[in-house]
Amino acid sequence: MAVMLIGEYQHNIDAKGRVIVPAKFREDLGDVFYVTKGLDGCLFVLSPSQWAALEQKVQNMPISKARGLQRFFFSGAAEVETDKQGRILLPQKLRDYAGLSKDVTFIGTSGRAEIWDSERWNRFNSELTEESIAEAMDELDL
């Protein structure tokens, strides 16, 4: 079954570094999944099958191109498991990387989820323009 993660959800990180994963995302990701450094200052959240696909693709690349990706995605990655309240514990290094302290936003990007500091997410969104979206849509032939 393909993962289809969509939507935007606001949550808070507690003092221990735990955050509730949106119920809809838990349905698609399962009880155990992976969190790693993402692009643009967020965290990527990947299901086990997505993680395995990423691993395979990177392993199939020449080392000259793969080593940076290997170091970036795998060195700080964490396998996480939801507790009975639907929370995961985000390691401190990942929280620091993404600037996560209290208010976070989970977003679905189709094949993966992302965790953003809510203020950073709002700033990122405010910088998107209709022109940049239209240019990207040209590539989709829409």
C-alpha positions in Angstrom: 0.0 0.0 0.0 1.4 3.4 -1.0 1.7 6.1 1.6 -0.3 9.2 0.9 0.5 11.9 3.5 -1.5 15.1 3.1 -2.6 18.0 5.3 -1.1 20.3 8.0 -1.4 19.8 11.7 -0.2 21.9 14.7 1.2 20.2 17.8 3.5 21.0 20.7 6.7 19.3 21.9 6.6 18.6 25.6 9.5 19.2 28.0 10.8 15.6 27.4 11.0 16.1 23.6 7.8 14.1 22.8 5.3 15.2 20.2 2.0 13.7 19.1 2.0 12.4 15.5 -1.2 13.2 13.7 -3.5 10.2 13.8 -3.9 10.2 10.0 -0.2 10.1 9.6 0.1 7.3 12.2 -2.3 5.2 10.1 0.0 5.5 7.0 3.4 5.4 8.8 2.7 2.6 11.2 3.9 2.3 14.8 7.6 2.4 13.9 9.1 4.8 11.4 12.1 7.0 10.7 12.9 10.7 11.3 15.9 12.3 9.8 17.3 15.7 8.8 15.4 17.2 6.0 15.8 20.1 3.6 15.0 23.8 4.3 15.5 23.3 8.1 12.8 20.7 8.7 12.8 17.0 9.6 11.7 14.3 7.1 9.4 11.5 8.4 9.6 8.3 6.4 7.7 5.0 6.7 9.8 1.8 6.8 9.3 1.1 3.1 10.2 4.7 2.2 13.3 4.4 4.4 14.3 1.2 2.7 13.8 2.7 -0.8 16.0 5.7 0.2 18.7 3.4 1.5 18.6 1.4 -1.7 18.8 4.4 -4.0 21.7 6.0 -2.1 23.6 2.6 -2.0 23.2 2.3 -5.7 24.8 5.7 -6.3 28.6 6.0 -7.0 30.3 6.8 -3.7 31.5 10.1 -5.0 27.9 11.3 -5.2 26.5 9.2 -2.3 28.8 10.0 0.6 27.3 13.4 1.3 23.8 12.0 1.2 24.7 9.1 3.4 26.2 11.4 6.0 23.4 13.8 5.9 20.4 11.4 6.0 21.7 8.5 7.9 24.1 9.9 10.6 21.4 11.7 12.5 18.4 9.5 11.7 16.3 7.9 14.4 14.0 5.0 14.3 11.0 6.1 16.4 8.0 4.3 17.9 4.7 5.8 18.9 3.6 5.4 22.5 0.0 4.7 23.7 -0.8 8.4 23.3 0.5 8.5 19.7 3.7 10.4 20.7 7.2 10.0 19.5 10.4 11.1 21.2 12.4 13.4 18.9 16.2 13.1 19.7 17.7 16.4 20.9 20.1 16.6 17.9 17.2 16.4 15.5 15.3 19.0 17.5 18.3 21.3 17.4 18.8 20.8 13.7 15.2 21.9 12.9 15.0 24.5 15.6 12.1 22.7 17.3 11.3 23.9 20.8 7.5 24.1 21.4 5.2 24.8 18.5 5.6 22.4 15.5 3.7 21.8 12.3 3.5 18.4 10.7 2.8 18.6 7.0 2.1 15.9 4.5 4.1 16.0 1.2 2.5 13.0 -0.4 5.2 10.4 0.0 6.6 11.7 3.3 5.8 13.9 6.3 7.8 16.8 7.5 8.1 18.4 10.9 8.7 22.1 11.0 9.1 24.7 13.7 5.7 26.5 13.2 7.2 30.0 12.9 9.8 28.7 10.3 7.0 27.0 8.4 4.9 30.2 8.3 7.9 32.1 7.1 8.6 29.5 4.4 5.0 29.6 3.2 4.9 33.4 3.1 7.9 33.4 0.7 6.1 31.2 -1.8 4.7 33.2 -4.7 2.1 32.4 -7.2 4.7 32.9 -9.9 7.1 30.3 -8.4 4.2 27.8 -8.0 3.1 28.5 -11.6 6.6 27.9 -12.9 6.8 24.6 -11.1 3.4 23.6 -12.4 4.6 24.1 -15.9 6.9 21.1 -15.4 3.8 19.1 -14.5 2.1 20.2 -17.7 -1.0 21.4 -15.7 
